[in-house]
Amino acid sequence: MADWGPVVIAVVLFILLMPGLLIQIPGNSRVVEFGNLQTSGKSILVHTIIYFGLLTIFLIAIGVHIYAG
């Protein structure tokens, strides 16, 4: 049986934390901007750190597992 937990969590977090799609931290003119569909180098770095932090928490600390029957 394959463990699909890491794959599903990684894909969902990647989609939700894409800079500029839902939220951009830091924004171009404000600290937080919503749905502007733009990005910058700083926001890519911040979103990458948040992504790997949440991915580590979900996969190692919590241990999410999804098994396909």
Residue pairs with C-beta under 8 A, 6 or more apart in sequence:
1 67
1 68
1 69
2 67
2 68
3 65
3 66
3 67
4 66
4 67
4 68
5 59
5 64
5 65
5 66
6 59
6 64
8 66
9 55
9 58
9 59
9 64
10 55
13 51
13 54
13 55
13 58
14 51
15 21
16 22
17 47
17 50
17 51
17 54
18 47
19 39
19 40
19 43
19 44
19 46
19 47
20 35
20 36
20 37
20 38
20 39
20 43
21 35
21 37
22 34
22 35
23 32
23 33
23 34
23 35
24 32
24 33
24 34
24 36
24 38
24 39
24 40
24 43
25 31
25 32
25 43
25 46
25 47
25 50
26 32
26 40
26 42
26 43
26 46
27 33
27 36
27 43
28 36
28 38
28 40
58 64
